Amino acid sequence: MTNVCRVNCDYCPMRRDNTRGNDRYFMSADEILERAVRIKDAGIDIILLQGGETPRELAAVEEAVPRIKELFGGRAEVLLNLGNMRKDQYARLREAGATSYILKHETSDPRLHRELRHESLDERLRCLRDLLDLGYKVGTGLISDLPGQSLDSVVDDIELAGELGVHMCSVSPFVPAPDTPLQLRLPGSVDLALNVLACLRISYPELLIPSVSALEKTSTGGQSRGLAAGANVMTVNFTGDSDRHRYLIYGKDRFVVKMQHVQELVRAAGLEVRGSVFLDDAVPAASR
């Protein structure tokens, strides 16, 4: 939705200190709906809206979500990934029709969290608990092999997913991105990320776990290995061509997941594609 962010995470090219130098964009509600039409035409019933953390996009989301639900005749999973907000703001989005929310804790080590994100882990956890309290299906996630991260800390990440009672959790290997304070550090181990993913699957059999694009960027075939390790979710990128190169989540040179790529990986893994697992729940929510 936007590449503008108020947070200054040391690993992200869209960090606040980079905002002035980046080619900024903000999607309108009409532009969001146009993307939703393309997703519906592709036979997907989950719409993931994500972007940098900024209050400026809240109004566009509130306008777009009911229109998305109407487009799908109410049979759509609206999944948001828009960062920390106040509980009343989460409630407004829930009332508008949003059903799920991803808010990655990134690292459960309070010291490292403060050092790399320059924000409090407690505030992040407050947001996660607010989302769960409001009836969202909630996803969190961690970055493995962050500079300064211990293996004990990664174990704490795995345990945190269970303690919170979230419905989704991702594992991304650390990717040193250009124009960040960590750009010269070594990439994270894909093997470690896959082992953490497998531990999540064993510990929490019902959890939704994505095979993330960072696995593929770091190692060719990484997303296929993610499915083999226990992942059961993949995300297809439907960002418009004019905006995709400006969404600098790992820098301009990132792996963009297309529908054909997902279909080939799923078929090779002997799996089948299905839609949202939450649409028929008493309390709707998300997955893909």
C-alpha positions as MATLAB code, in Angstrom:
seq = 'MTNVCRVNCDYCPMRRDNTRGNDRYFMSADEILERAVRIKDAGIDIILLQGGETPRELAAVEEAVPRIKELFGGRAEVLLNLGNMRKDQYARLREAGATSYILKHETSDPRLHRELRHESLDERLRCLRDLLDLGYKVGTGLISDLPGQSLDSVVDDIELAGELGVHMCSVSPFVPAPDTPLQLRLPGSVDLALNVLACLRISYPELLIPSVSALEKTSTGGQSRGLAAGANVMTVNFTGDSDRHRYLIYGKDRFVVKMQHVQELVRAAGLEVRGSVFLDDAVPAASR';
ca = [
       0.000    0.000    0.000;
       2.895    2.372    0.714;
       6.656    2.339    1.104;
       6.624    5.099    3.732;
       7.258    4.064    7.326;
       7.580    5.881   10.650;
       9.794    3.137   12.171;
      13.568    3.102   11.730;
      14.422   -0.631   11.705;
      18.121   -1.175   10.998;
      17.431   -4.021    8.509;
      14.794   -2.353    6.308;
      15.413   -0.079    3.273;
      12.040    1.605    3.900;
      13.199    2.756    7.354;
      12.271    6.279    8.410;
      15.744    7.700    7.707;
      15.453    6.530    4.083;
      12.000    7.952    3.443;
      13.109   11.291    2.046;
      15.458    9.655   -0.443;
      13.015    6.958   -1.586;
      10.514    7.299   -4.425;
       7.440    7.382   -2.177;
       3.941    6.215   -3.001;
       0.532    5.788   -1.322;
      -2.265    3.665   -2.791;
      -5.806    5.026   -2.776;
      -8.896    2.956   -1.969;
      -9.712    2.811   -5.710;
      -6.237    1.467   -6.489;
      -6.545   -1.130   -3.735;
      -9.895   -2.282   -5.132;
      -8.424   -2.575   -8.633;
      -5.789   -4.951   -7.220;
      -8.521   -6.889   -5.390;
     -10.341   -7.429   -8.700;
      -7.197   -9.013  -10.157;
      -6.812  -11.238   -7.106;
     -10.454  -12.350   -7.358;
      -9.997  -13.094  -11.061;
      -7.028  -15.320  -10.124;
      -9.317  -17.415   -7.925;
      -7.796  -16.308   -4.612;
     -10.114  -15.499   -1.689;
      -7.588  -13.793    0.611;
      -6.527  -10.177    0.171;
      -3.355   -9.178    2.019;
      -2.872   -5.427    2.390;
       0.557   -4.536    3.734;
       2.793   -1.521    3.772;
       5.056    0.685    5.781;
       3.784    1.770    9.162;
       2.082    5.141    8.756;
      -1.301    6.507    9.913;
      -1.763    8.190    6.534;
      -3.099    4.983    4.937;
      -5.690    4.213    7.613;
      -8.481    6.125    5.848;
      -7.794    4.356    2.526;
      -7.926    0.960    4.258;
     -11.181    1.780    6.044;
     -12.721    2.767    2.719;
     -11.315   -0.166    0.747;
     -12.109   -3.072    3.085;
     -15.941   -2.920    2.880;
     -15.682   -2.558   -0.901;
     -13.465   -5.633   -1.072;
     -15.954   -7.626    0.993;
     -18.773   -6.496   -1.314;
     -16.742   -7.434   -4.398;
     -16.361  -10.976   -3.060;
     -19.939  -11.241   -1.838;
     -18.667  -11.407    1.722;
     -16.574  -14.526    0.998;
     -13.131  -12.995    1.315;
     -10.421  -13.036    3.921;
      -9.092   -9.506    4.475;
      -5.632   -9.768    6.008;
      -3.768   -6.636    7.101;
      -0.079   -6.074    7.826;
       0.186   -2.395    8.720;
       2.131   -2.267   11.979;
       1.447   -0.935   15.456;
      -1.789    0.956   16.071;
      -3.999    1.901   18.994;
      -6.609   -0.644   20.002;
      -9.451    1.641   18.875;
      -7.879    1.849   15.405;
      -7.672   -1.941   15.186;
     -11.309   -2.052   16.289;
     -12.352    0.344   13.521;
     -10.658   -1.825   10.902;
     -12.307   -4.917   12.379;
     -15.699   -3.235   12.169;
     -14.962   -2.291    8.553;
     -14.538   -5.992    7.734;
     -10.872   -6.846    8.305;
     -10.607  -10.360    9.667;
      -6.908  -11.052   10.191;
      -3.708   -9.215   11.024;
       0.004   -9.968   10.740;
       2.310   -8.237   13.195;
       5.742   -9.845   13.325;
       7.546   -9.510   16.620;
      10.842  -10.014   14.672;
      12.827  -10.924   17.817;
      11.654  -11.781   21.329;
      14.899  -10.467   22.859;
      13.899   -7.095   24.393;
      17.440   -5.696   24.169;
      17.959   -6.736   20.557;
      14.464   -5.582   19.613;
      15.183   -2.120   20.977;
      18.638   -2.059   19.361;
      17.456   -3.006   15.853;
      13.899   -1.608   15.750;
      14.426    1.332   18.124;
      11.064    0.529   19.694;
       9.830   -1.469   22.673;
       9.062   -5.189   22.398;
       6.402   -4.658   25.083;
       4.523   -2.268   22.799;
       4.628   -4.805   19.966;
       3.277   -7.504   22.265;
       0.569   -5.122   23.492;
      -0.592   -4.728   19.901;
      -0.619   -8.495   19.337;
      -2.734   -9.044   22.446;
      -5.117   -6.236   21.458;
      -5.624   -7.870   18.065;
      -6.346  -11.258   19.637;
      -8.735   -9.643   22.114;
     -10.658   -8.033   19.236;
     -11.210  -11.404   17.559;
      -8.689  -11.150   14.738;
      -6.881  -14.235   13.528;
      -3.343  -13.115   14.247;
       0.040  -13.873   12.760;
       3.452  -13.051   14.141;
       6.926  -13.879   12.854;
      10.631  -13.793   13.502;
      13.849  -13.065   11.658;
      16.440  -15.769   12.255;
      20.179  -15.064   12.360;
      19.777  -11.379   13.135;
      23.140   -9.843   14.058;
      23.509  -10.237   17.813;
      20.810  -12.905   18.106;
      21.455  -15.999   20.218;
      20.082  -19.495   19.632;
      18.369  -19.292   23.037;
      16.581  -16.187   21.773;
      15.321  -18.110   18.738;
      13.947  -20.795   21.082;
      12.152  -18.006   22.946;
      10.656  -16.883   19.609;
       9.202  -20.349   19.058;
       7.790  -20.470   22.584;
       6.338  -16.960   22.257;
       4.095  -18.066   19.381;
       2.549  -20.655   21.675;
       2.281  -18.332   24.663;
       0.451  -15.711   22.618;
      -1.879  -18.245   20.994;
      -1.449  -16.831   17.494;
      -2.795  -18.547   14.385;
       0.121  -17.859   12.042;
       3.890  -17.507   12.419;
       6.604  -16.911    9.830;
      10.364  -17.433    9.832;
      12.566  -15.299    7.583;
      16.339  -15.601    7.373;
      18.093  -12.281    7.870;
      18.664  -10.510    4.528;
      21.294   -7.715    4.555;
      19.594   -4.989    2.527;
      21.269   -2.061    0.760;
      21.086    1.413    2.265;
      20.688    0.082    5.808;
      23.041    0.011    8.825;
      23.265   -3.799    8.441;
      24.000   -3.902    4.705;
      27.521   -5.347    5.141;
      26.536   -8.153    7.503;
      26.408  -11.773    6.317;
      23.052  -13.229    5.197;
      21.237  -15.472    7.634;
      21.427  -19.244    7.310;
      18.565  -20.756    5.315;
      19.192  -24.053    7.111;
      18.619  -22.399   10.482;
      15.412  -20.760    9.231;
      14.155  -24.110    7.923;
      14.953  -25.835   11.208;
      13.074  -23.146   13.138;
      10.158  -23.556   10.713;
      10.161  -27.308   11.311;
      10.228  -26.779   15.085;
       7.202  -24.491   14.797;
       5.356  -27.149   12.799;
       6.154  -29.874   15.338;
       5.311  -27.656   18.316;
       2.079  -26.208   16.892;
       0.565  -28.606   14.303;
      -2.390  -26.322   13.482;
      -0.285  -23.212   12.863;
      -0.290  -21.518    9.472;
       3.355  -21.125    8.441;
       4.364  -19.402    5.193;
       7.264  -20.342    2.980;
       8.456  -16.761    2.590;
      10.075  -15.082   -0.410;
      13.208  -14.366    1.664;
      13.963  -18.106    1.544;
      14.000  -17.953   -2.261;
      16.012  -14.734   -2.404;
      18.677  -16.179   -0.123;
      18.809  -19.636   -1.720;
      17.379  -20.863   -5.039;
      14.802  -23.511   -4.191;
      14.439  -22.111   -0.674;
      10.656  -21.865   -0.817;
      10.383  -25.474   -1.992;
      12.518  -26.491    0.984;
      10.212  -24.415    3.168;
       7.218  -26.501    2.094;
       9.209  -29.674    2.762;
      10.077  -28.398    6.250;
       6.432  -27.877    7.168;
       5.221  -24.604    5.655;
       1.629  -24.615    4.396;
       1.102  -21.054    3.133;
       2.386  -19.080    0.159;
       1.728  -15.481   -0.781;
       1.386  -14.291   -4.377;
       2.454  -10.732   -5.218;
      -0.213   -8.663   -6.992;
       1.353   -5.245   -6.462;
       1.091   -3.076   -9.566;
       4.137   -2.767  -11.811;
       4.469    0.944  -11.097;
       4.714    0.362   -7.334;
       6.455   -3.020   -7.055;
       9.974   -1.683   -7.629;
       9.374    1.017   -5.008;
       8.363   -1.400   -2.242;
      11.889   -1.926   -0.957;
      11.318   -4.655    1.619;
      14.698   -6.272    0.796;
      15.887   -3.591   -1.608;
      15.159   -3.364   -5.336;
      16.735   -6.757   -6.009;
      14.161   -9.007   -4.348;
      12.397  -12.184   -5.385;
       8.815  -11.445   -6.486;
       6.465  -14.434   -6.100;
       4.083  -14.892   -9.027;
       1.141  -17.286   -9.416;
       2.945  -19.667  -11.778;
       5.871  -19.995   -9.347;
       3.511  -20.968   -6.518;
       1.583  -23.443   -8.649;
       4.782  -25.153   -9.782;
       6.174  -25.437   -6.242;
       2.917  -26.755   -4.826;
       2.565  -29.309   -7.611;
       6.185  -30.466   -7.238;
       5.650  -30.887   -3.492;
       2.632  -33.129   -4.084;
       0.334  -30.625   -2.392;
      -2.905  -28.933   -3.430;
      -3.947  -25.288   -3.438;
      -6.953  -24.267   -1.375;
      -8.436  -20.997   -0.190;
      -8.889  -19.487    3.247;
      -9.101  -21.990    6.080;
     -10.953  -19.479    8.241;
     -13.883  -18.319    6.131;
     -16.215  -20.912    7.635;
     -15.083  -20.282   11.219;
     -17.510  -18.727   13.634;
     -15.040  -15.839   13.842;
     -13.617  -15.243   10.325;
      -9.920  -14.698    9.677;
      -6.993  -15.390    7.352;
      -4.609  -17.658    5.524;
      -3.513  -18.493    2.068;
];
